[in-house]
């Protein structure tokens, strides 16, 4: 079950860059459930999982040093809770073997 789900997540992320919230909407999960899968995806994909840092919609602050994969709750600069991302993308493997 979760293997299939992770494969689906990989397929989606090969096609476009998405956040945990985007994935949750598509897969009918909660963002929290998606976030629980992300470390496993990162472990199996290694550097094929590309991550664009989360960003504050209010002031533009980018969470560049952050290692966690979930969405930050609050911006350290402006204190607003308007943070979106991080965005995930999976680089296609060299051969099309899916
Ligand atoms: Zn901010």
Backbone and ligand atoms as CSV (ligand in chain L), in Angstrom:
chain,resi,resn,atom,element,x,y,z
A,1,UNK,N,N,0.840,-1.206,0.000
A,1,UNK,CA,C,0.000,0.000,0.000
A,1,UNK,C,C,0.868,1.246,0.000
A,2,UNK,N,N,1.732,1.361,1.015
A,2,UNK,CA,C,2.533,2.582,1.041
A,2,UNK,C,C,3.599,2.564,-0.055
A,3,UNK,N,N,4.007,1.404,-0.486
A,3,UNK,CA,C,4.944,1.341,-1.609
A,3,UNK,C,C,4.280,1.908,-2.858
A,4,UNK,N,N,3.037,1.488,-3.106
A,4,UNK,CA,C,2.290,1.990,-4.253
A,4,UNK,C,C,2.087,3.499,-4.145
A,5,UNK,N,N,1.755,3.932,-2.953
A,5,UNK,CA,C,1.537,5.360,-2.736
A,5,UNK,C,C,2.813,6.151,-3.013
A,6,UNK,N,N,3.926,5.626,-2.543
A,6,UNK,CA,C,5.191,6.342,-2.782
A,6,UNK,C,C,5.545,6.353,-4.259
A,7,UNK,N,N,5.279,5.243,-4.936
A,7,UNK,CA,C,5.520,5.231,-6.387
A,7,UNK,C,C,4.671,6.290,-7.080
A,8,UNK,N,N,3.423,6.423,-6.625
A,8,UNK,CA,C,2.535,7.441,-7.202
A,8,UNK,C,C,3.087,8.836,-6.943
A,9,UNK,N,N,3.567,9.060,-5.741
A,9,UNK,CA,C,4.150,10.360,-5.418
A,9,UNK,C,C,5.350,10.648,-6.316
A,10,UNK,N,N,6.163,9.631,-6.548
A,10,UNK,CA,C,7.346,9.810,-7.407
A,10,UNK,C,C,6.910,10.171,-8.828
A,11,UNK,N,N,5.897,9.460,-9.334
A,11,UNK,CA,C,5.401,9.766,-10.682
A,11,UNK,C,C,4.934,11.216,-10.773
A,12,UNK,N,N,4.172,11.639,-9.792
A,12,UNK,CA,C,3.655,13.012,-9.799
A,12,UNK,C,C,4.790,14.028,-9.775
A,13,UNK,N,N,5.800,13.732,-8.954
A,13,UNK,CA,C,6.906,14.692,-8.783
A,13,UNK,C,C,7.880,14.662,-9.953
A,14,UNK,N,N,7.794,13.618,-10.772
A,14,UNK,CA,C,8.595,13.627,-11.998
A,14,UNK,C,C,7.976,14.554,-13.033
A,15,UNK,N,N,6.658,14.707,-12.935
A,15,UNK,CA,C,5.953,15.539,-13.921
A,15,UNK,C,C,5.998,17.016,-13.559
A,16,UNK,N,N,5.869,17.318,-12.270
A,16,UNK,CA,C,5.880,18.730,-11.881
A,16,UNK,C,C,6.332,18.900,-10.435
A,17,UNK,N,N,6.715,20.112,-10.142
A,17,UNK,CA,C,7.169,20.467,-8.802
A,17,UNK,C,C,5.943,20.704,-7.926
A,18,UNK,N,N,5.891,20.044,-6.767
A,18,UNK,CA,C,4.714,20.140,-5.908
A,18,UNK,C,C,5.123,20.274,-4.446
A,19,UNK,N,N,4.230,20.849,-3.654
A,19,UNK,CA,C,4.427,20.892,-2.204
A,19,UNK,C,C,3.694,19.708,-1.570
A,20,UNK,N,N,3.930,19.493,-0.276
A,20,UNK,CA,C,3.196,18.456,0.454
A,20,UNK,C,C,1.695,18.730,0.408
A,21,UNK,N,N,1.330,19.998,0.430
A,21,UNK,CA,C,-0.090,20.367,0.371
A,21,UNK,C,C,-0.675,19.984,-0.994
A,22,UNK,N,N,0.086,20.250,-2.058
A,22,UNK,CA,C,-0.356,19.864,-3.406
A,22,UNK,C,C,-0.539,18.354,-3.496
A,23,UNK,N,N,0.467,17.623,-3.017
A,23,UNK,CA,C,0.409,16.161,-3.072
A,23,UNK,C,C,-0.775,15.633,-2.271
A,24,UNK,N,N,-0.998,16.224,-1.120
A,24,UNK,CA,C,-2.107,15.796,-0.268
A,24,UNK,C,C,-3.440,15.980,-0.993
A,25,UNK,N,N,-3.591,17.090,-1.688
A,25,UNK,CA,C,-4.828,17.365,-2.411
A,25,UNK,C,C,-5.036,16.319,-3.513
A,26,UNK,N,N,-3.972,16.023,-4.239
A,26,UNK,CA,C,-4.075,15.070,-5.350
A,26,UNK,C,C,-4.343,13.657,-4.838
A,27,UNK,N,N,-3.667,13.277,-3.753
A,27,UNK,CA,C,-3.726,11.892,-3.277
A,27,UNK,C,C,-4.807,11.679,-2.213
A,28,UNK,N,N,-5.562,12.723,-1.913
A,28,UNK,CA,C,-6.626,12.652,-0.901
A,28,UNK,C,C,-6.083,12.224,0.459
A,29,UNK,N,N,-4.953,12.821,0.822
A,29,UNK,CA,C,-4.350,12.585,2.132
A,29,UNK,C,C,-4.294,13.911,2.858
A,30,UNK,N,N,-3.890,13.876,4.119
A,30,UNK,CA,C,-3.603,15.126,4.813
A,30,UNK,C,C,-2.147,15.495,4.512
A,31,UNK,N,N,-1.822,16.797,4.555
A,31,UNK,CA,C,-0.418,17.195,4.357
A,31,UNK,C,C,0.508,16.470,5.335
A,32,UNK,N,N,0.027,16.266,6.533
A,32,UNK,CA,C,0.821,15.555,7.532
A,32,UNK,C,C,1.158,14.130,7.090
A,33,UNK,N,N,0.180,13.461,6.490
A,33,UNK,CA,C,0.427,12.095,5.989
A,33,UNK,C,C,1.471,12.103,4.873
A,34,UNK,N,N,1.352,13.083,3.982
A,34,UNK,CA,C,2.349,13.194,2.908
A,34,UNK,C,C,3.726,13.445,3.506
A,35,UNK,N,N,3.797,14.326,4.491
A,35,UNK,CA,C,5.079,14.669,5.109
A,35,UNK,C,C,5.731,13.464,5.774
A,36,UNK,N,N,4.912,12.522,6.224
A,36,UNK,CA,C,5.478,11.316,6.827
A,36,UNK,C,C,6.167,10.435,5.789
A,37,UNK,N,N,5.725,10.527,4.543
A,37,UNK,CA,C,6.337,9.720,3.482
A,37,UNK,C,C,7.604,10.349,2.916
A,38,UNK,N,N,7.717,11.661,3.045
A,38,UNK,CA,C,8.802,12.369,2.352
A,38,UNK,C,C,10.203,11.911,2.761
A,39,UNK,N,N,10.465,11.692,4.052
A,39,UNK,CA,C,11.823,11.228,4.397
A,39,UNK,C,C,12.155,9.876,3.760
A,40,UNK,N,N,11.133,9.024,3.586
A,40,UNK,CA,C,11.363,7.725,2.956
A,40,UNK,C,C,11.662,7.905,1.469
A,41,UNK,N,N,10.929,8.823,0.851
A,41,UNK,CA,C,11.201,9.128,-0.554
A,41,UNK,C,C,12.624,9.645,-0.714
A,42,UNK,N,N,13.000,10.541,0.195
A,42,UNK,CA,C,14.330,11.135,0.120
A,42,UNK,C,C,15.401,10.058,0.290
A,43,UNK,N,N,15.124,9.104,1.167
A,43,UNK,CA,C,16.094,8.054,1.431
A,43,UNK,C,C,16.293,7.159,0.211
A,44,UNK,N,N,15.185,6.829,-0.472
A,44,UNK,CA,C,15.314,5.933,-1.618
A,44,UNK,C,C,15.759,6.674,-2.881
A,45,UNK,N,N,15.384,7.927,-3.001
A,45,UNK,CA,C,15.729,8.684,-4.225
A,45,UNK,C,C,17.069,9.396,-4.113
A,46,UNK,N,N,17.501,9.618,-2.885
A,46,UNK,CA,C,18.730,10.364,-2.612
A,46,UNK,C,C,18.706,11.709,-3.341
A,47,UNK,N,N,19.725,12.018,-4.144
A,47,UNK,CA,C,19.757,13.374,-4.722
A,47,UNK,C,C,18.839,13.520,-5.931
A,48,UNK,N,N,18.114,12.463,-6.288
A,48,UNK,CA,C,17.105,12.633,-7.342
A,48,UNK,C,C,15.919,13.440,-6.840
A,49,UNK,N,N,15.731,13.485,-5.513
A,49,UNK,CA,C,14.683,14.334,-4.943
A,49,UNK,C,C,15.251,15.733,-4.757
A,50,UNK,N,N,14.765,16.639,-5.575
A,50,UNK,CA,C,15.240,18.021,-5.506
A,50,UNK,C,C,14.263,18.848,-4.694
A,51,UNK,N,N,14.805,19.675,-3.810
A,51,UNK,CA,C,13.973,20.433,-2.885
A,51,UNK,C,C,14.235,21.926,-3.046
A,52,UNK,N,N,13.175,22.672,-3.331
A,52,UNK,CA,C,13.270,24.131,-3.340
A,52,UNK,C,C,12.764,24.629,-2.002
A,53,UNK,N,N,13.521,25.510,-1.343
A,53,UNK,CA,C,13.183,25.883,0.024
A,53,UNK,C,C,11.805,26.524,0.170
A,54,UNK,N,N,11.211,26.299,1.335
A,54,UNK,CA,C,9.948,26.950,1.669
A,54,UNK,C,C,10.152,28.461,1.672
A,55,UNK,N,N,9.063,29.190,1.444
A,55,UNK,CA,C,9.160,30.639,1.300
A,55,UNK,C,C,7.952,31.293,1.964
A,56,UNK,N,N,8.193,32.450,2.542
A,56,UNK,CA,C,7.115,33.211,3.165
A,56,UNK,C,C,6.399,34.041,2.104
A,57,UNK,N,N,5.082,33.888,2.037
A,57,UNK,CA,C,4.322,34.647,1.042
A,57,UNK,C,C,4.198,36.113,1.428
A,58,UNK,N,N,4.390,36.408,2.708
A,58,UNK,CA,C,4.266,37.780,3.174
A,58,UNK,C,C,5.508,38.616,2.840
A,59,UNK,N,N,6.694,38.108,3.216
A,59,UNK,CA,C,7.902,38.931,3.079
A,59,UNK,C,C,8.938,38.319,2.141
A,60,UNK,N,N,8.702,37.100,1.676
A,60,UNK,CA,C,9.625,36.496,0.716
A,60,UNK,C,C,10.798,35.761,1.343
A,61,UNK,N,N,10.820,35.696,2.660
A,61,UNK,CA,C,11.909,34.988,3.337
A,61,UNK,C,C,11.980,33.536,2.867
A,62,UNK,N,N,13.179,33.063,2.507
A,62,UNK,CA,C,13.371,31.681,2.059
A,62,UNK,C,C,14.086,30.881,3.141
A,63,UNK,N,N,13.572,29.695,3.406
A,63,UNK,CA,C,14.121,28.831,4.462
A,63,UNK,C,C,15.264,27.984,3.896
A,64,UNK,N,N,16.356,28.620,3.522
A,64,UNK,CA,C,17.416,27.918,2.807
A,64,UNK,C,C,18.193,26.926,3.656
A,65,UNK,N,N,18.324,27.192,4.934
A,65,UNK,CA,C,19.149,26.325,5.783
A,65,UNK,C,C,18.356,25.169,6.364
A,66,UNK,N,N,17.076,25.128,6.076
A,66,UNK,CA,C,16.220,24.154,6.733
A,66,UNK,C,C,16.410,22.768,6.140
A,67,UNK,N,N,16.531,21.755,6.999
A,67,UNK,CA,C,16.705,20.386,6.544
A,67,UNK,C,C,15.413,19.587,6.618
A,68,UNK,N,N,14.492,20.028,7.472
A,68,UNK,CA,C,13.235,19.286,7.614
A,68,UNK,C,C,12.410,19.429,6.349
A,69,UNK,N,N,11.537,18.437,6.111
A,69,UNK,CA,C,10.806,18.388,4.853
A,69,UNK,C,C,9.375,18.903,4.975
A,70,UNK,N,N,8.931,19.176,6.187
A,70,UNK,CA,C,7.562,19.663,6.347
A,70,UNK,C,C,7.510,21.181,6.163
A,71,UNK,N,N,6.305,21.696,6.065
A,71,UNK,CA,C,6.134,23.132,5.870
A,71,UNK,C,C,6.333,23.856,7.194
A,72,UNK,N,N,7.214,24.870,7.217
A,72,UNK,CA,C,7.408,25.627,8.468
A,72,UNK,C,C,6.109,26.309,8.880
A,73,UNK,N,N,5.863,26.402,10.176
A,73,UNK,CA,C,4.620,26.977,10.649
A,73,UNK,C,C,4.596,28.488,10.595
A,74,UNK,N,N,5.754,29.102,10.746
A,74,UNK,CA,C,5.769,30.552,10.935
A,74,UNK,C,C,7.077,31.123,10.392
A,75,UNK,N,N,6.975,32.300,9.821
A,75,UNK,CA,C,8.159,32.971,9.271
A,75,UNK,C,C,8.965,33.612,10.406
A,76,UNK,N,N,10.277,33.338,10.477
A,76,UNK,CA,C,11.084,33.931,11.548
A,76,UNK,C,C,11.299,35.434,11.356
A,77,UNK,N,N,11.110,35.926,10.145
A,77,UNK,CA,C,11.358,37.345,9.902
A,77,UNK,C,C,10.135,38.193,10.211
A,78,UNK,N,N,8.976,37.835,9.624
A,78,UNK,CA,C,7.799,38.704,9.794
A,78,UNK,C,C,6.755,38.094,10.733
A,79,UNK,N,N,6.994,36.839,11.181
A,79,UNK,CA,C,6.119,36.185,12.159
A,79,UNK,C,C,4.753,35.799,11.606
A,80,UNK,N,N,4.557,35.955,10.314
A,80,UNK,CA,C,3.272,35.549,9.727
A,80,UNK,C,C,3.262,34.033,9.516
A,81,UNK,N,N,2.080,33.477,9.427
A,81,UNK,CA,C,1.943,32.039,9.176
A,81,UNK,C,C,1.535,31.811,7.722
A,82,UNK,N,N,2.230,32.482,6.825
A,82,UNK,CA,C,1.897,32.405,5.399
A,82,UNK,C,C,3.014,31.726,4.625
A,83,UNK,N,N,3.578,30.676,5.238
A,83,UNK,CA,C,4.702,29.990,4.614
A,83,UNK,C,C,4.179,28.907,3.671
A,84,UNK,N,N,4.752,28.842,2.469
A,84,UNK,CA,C,4.396,27.754,1.561
A,84,UNK,C,C,5.643,27.035,1.097
A,85,UNK,N,N,5.432,25.809,0.659
A,85,UNK,CA,C,6.554,24.967,0.281
A,85,UNK,C,C,7.065,24.193,1.488
A,86,UNK,N,N,8.189,23.518,1.475
A,86,UNK,CA,C,9.083,23.447,0.325
A,86,UNK,C,C,8.468,22.712,-0.875
A,87,UNK,N,N,9.066,22.932,-2.025
A,87,UNK,CA,C,8.628,22.265,-3.241
A,87,UNK,C,C,9.545,21.083,-3.541
A,88,UNK,N,N,8.919,20.027,-4.011
A,88,UNK,CA,C,9.669,18.808,-4.310
A,88,UNK,C,C,9.556,18.482,-5.788
A,89,UNK,N,N,10.637,17.920,-6.289
A,89,UNK,CA,C,10.634,17.480,-7.679
A,89,UNK,C,C,11.550,16.273,-7.756
A,90,UNK,N,N,11.184,15.311,-8.582
A,90,UNK,CA,C,12.026,14.131,-8.763
A,90,UNK,C,C,12.644,14.185,-10.155
A,91,UNK,N,N,13.957,14.161,-10.186
A,91,UNK,CA,C,14.663,14.130,-11.457
A,91,UNK,C,C,14.484,12.751,-12.085
A,92,UNK,N,N,14.110,12.731,-13.353
A,92,UNK,CA,C,13.868,11.456,-14.033
A,92,UNK,C,C,15.156,10.641,-14.075
A,93,UNK,N,N,15.044,9.327,-13.939
A,93,UNK,CA,C,16.248,8.498,-14.040
A,93,UNK,C,C,16.773,8.522,-15.465
A,94,UNK,N,N,18.025,8.144,-15.629
A,94,UNK,CA,C,18.639,8.177,-16.962
A,94,UNK,C,C,17.852,7.381,-17.980
A,95,UNK,N,N,17.454,6.155,-17.621
A,95,UNK,CA,C,16.664,5.331,-18.537
A,95,UNK,C,C,15.202,5.382,-18.114
A,96,UNK,N,N,14.306,5.320,-19.043
A,96,UNK,CA,C,12.887,5.329,-18.737
A,96,UNK,C,C,12.447,3.902,-18.378
A,97,UNK,N,N,12.636,3.551,-17.145
A,97,UNK,CA,C,12.340,2.186,-16.735
A,97,UNK,C,C,11.122,2.035,-15.858
A,98,UNK,N,N,10.280,3.057,-15.794
A,98,UNK,CA,C,9.126,2.972,-14.912
A,98,UNK,C,C,8.044,2.167,-15.577
L,1,ZN,ZN,ZN,7.832,36.479,6.369
